[in-house]
Amino acid sequence: MDEIIFVTHNKGKIATAQKYLKNANLKIFEYDLEEPRSDDIKYISKYKVEEGYNLVKKPCISLDCGFWIDELNGFPKAFVNFALDSIGIDGILKLMEGKENRKCRFTECLSYYDGKKLYQFMGKHEGNLSKEKLGEDRGAKWSNLWYIFKPAGYEKTLAQMTDEERNTRKRIESIEAIEEFAKWYEKK
């Protein structure tokens, strides 16, 4: 298989890629790619994978994620990092005080670019927001949202789950973009 470069500095994303792309010739290039201002994760992922390709001149992947809270009209959407940097988890919980509808979801896009063609794979993870920060810091964590996100069908946040619980949980209403890419890439 051809070498694939994952250009990212996010340790949680790296761990996930290594889990799902065991059979691929995956190399990590740690770099903080520029993130354009947009609420379209497909556009952001495309932009980042093309920037990654321009850096390494080899087939690349980029994984971008947004977070939608139904009660807040989707906020923060693709502006997760901005929201976490400005109001943080405590600010999100404050906005949700007294709200009964706690439905939310991660939506993700993995882009693969070989220098000629772009392929994109979508994923989503339905869940509910907890009413407080819960759990421990873990190396597999992609985002501080793990302290308040309870996957559909579970009463624990991702940060409360052990690695084994997270890896073996029944994924209700959940699709992993990286897993979809791995299936496609192995058939390619």
C-alpha positions in Angstrom: 0.0 0.0 0.0 1.1 3.5 -0.7 2.3 5.7 2.2 -0.4 8.0 3.7 0.7 11.0 5.7 -1.6 12.3 8.5 -0.7 15.9 9.1 -1.9 16.8 12.6 -0.7 17.7 16.1 -3.8 16.2 17.8 -2.7 13.1 19.9 -6.2 11.8 20.1 -6.7 11.9 16.4 -3.3 10.2 15.9 -4.3 7.4 18.3 -7.6 6.9 16.4 -5.9 6.8 13.0 -3.4 4.2 14.2 -6.2 2.1 15.6 -8.3 2.0 12.4 -5.4 2.2 9.8 -3.3 -0.7 11.1 -3.0 -2.2 7.6 -2.1 1.1 5.9 1.4 2.5 5.6 0.5 5.4 7.9 3.1 8.1 8.8 2.5 11.0 11.1 3.7 14.5 10.3 3.1 16.6 13.4 2.1 20.1 12.3 -0.6 22.5 13.3 -2.4 23.2 10.0 -4.2 26.5 9.4 -7.9 26.2 10.0 -10.0 28.5 7.8 -13.1 30.2 9.3 -16.1 28.3 8.1 -19.0 26.3 9.6 -18.6 23.7 6.8 -16.4 20.9 8.1 -16.1 19.4 4.6 -14.6 22.7 3.4 -12.3 22.9 6.4 -11.1 19.3 6.0 -10.5 19.8 2.2 -8.5 23.0 2.9 -6.4 21.3 5.5 -5.6 18.1 3.5 -4.6 20.2 0.5 -2.3 22.3 2.8 -0.9 19.1 4.2 -0.2 17.7 0.7 1.6 20.9 -0.2 3.8 20.4 2.8 4.8 16.8 2.3 4.0 16.2 -1.4 2.6 12.7 -0.6 -1.0 11.4 -0.2 -2.5 12.8 3.0 -5.5 12.6 5.2 -7.1 15.3 7.3 -9.8 14.8 9.9 -11.9 17.7 11.1 -14.7 17.6 13.5 -17.6 19.9 14.5 -19.9 19.8 17.5 -23.6 20.6 17.2 -25.9 21.3 20.2 -29.6 21.2 19.2 -30.8 23.5 21.9 -28.3 26.2 20.9 -29.2 26.1 17.1 -26.2 24.0 16.5 -23.6 26.1 18.3 -20.6 25.8 18.3 -20.8 23.9 14.9 -17.3 23.8 13.3 -16.1 26.6 15.6 -15.3 24.2 18.4 -11.7 25.4 19.1 -12.9 29.0 19.1 -15.7 28.2 21.5 -13.5 26.3 23.8 -10.8 29.0 23.7 -13.3 31.8 24.4 -16.0 30.4 26.7 -14.7 26.9 27.5 -16.6 23.9 28.8 -17.9 26.0 31.7 -19.4 28.6 29.3 -21.1 25.9 27.2 -22.6 24.4 30.4 -23.7 27.9 31.5 -25.5 28.4 28.1 -27.3 25.1 28.7 -28.4 25.8 32.3 -32.1 25.0 32.6 -32.4 23.4 29.2 -34.1 20.1 28.9 -33.1 19.2 25.4 -29.5 18.0 25.8 -29.1 16.3 22.4 -25.8 17.0 20.6 -23.5 15.3 18.1 -20.0 15.3 16.8 -19.9 15.4 13.0 -16.6 14.6 11.3 -15.1 14.7 7.9 -12.0 12.7 6.8 -10.4 14.0 3.6 -7.9 12.0 1.6 -6.0 13.7 -1.2 -3.4 12.0 -3.4 -2.4 15.2 -5.3 -5.0 14.6 -8.0 -8.3 13.5 -6.5 -10.0 14.4 -3.2 -12.2 11.8 -1.4 -14.2 12.7 1.7 -15.8 10.4 4.3 -18.4 11.6 6.8 -19.0 10.4 10.3 -21.3 11.3 13.2 -21.7 10.5 16.8 -25.0 11.2 18.5 -25.3 11.9 22.2 -26.4 14.1 25.0 -24.7 16.8 27.1 -24.0 16.1 30.8 -25.0 18.9 33.2 -21.4 19.1 34.6 -17.8 18.2 33.7 -17.2 14.5 34.4 -14.3 12.2 33.9 -10.5 12.1 33.7 -8.0 13.4 31.2 -7.0 10.6 28.7 -4.4 10.4 26.0 -7.1 9.3 23.4 -9.0 12.6 24.1 -9.6 14.7 21.0 -11.2 17.6 22.7 -12.3 18.8 26.1 -15.9 18.2 25.0 -15.2 14.6 26.1 -15.9 15.8 29.6 -19.5 16.7 28.8 -20.4 14.4 25.9 -22.4 11.2 26.7 -22.6 8.9 23.6 -26.1 7.8 22.7 -27.3 5.0 24.9 -24.8 5.8 27.7 -24.9 7.6 31.0 -21.2 8.2 31.1 -19.2 10.9 29.4 -16.4 9.8 27.1 -13.9 11.1 29.7 -15.5 8.8 32.4 -15.2 5.7 30.2 -12.2 3.5 30.4 -10.3 2.9 27.2 -11.8 -0.5 27.0 -15.3 0.8 27.6 -14.9 3.4 24.8 -13.4 0.9 22.4 -16.0 -1.8 23.0 -19.1 0.3 23.5 -22.0 -0.3 21.2 -22.0 2.6 18.8 -25.6 3.6 18.6 -26.3 6.1 15.8 -22.6 6.4 15.3 -20.4 6.3 12.2 -16.6 6.7 12.3 -15.3 8.7 9.3 -11.8 7.2 9.7 -13.3 3.6 9.8 -15.3 4.4 6.6 -12.0 5.6 5.0 -10.1 2.5 6.2 -12.7 0.2 4.6 -12.5 2.1 1.3 -8.7 2.3 1.3 -8.3 -1.4 1.9 -10.4 -2.1 -1.2 -8.7 0.5 -3.3 
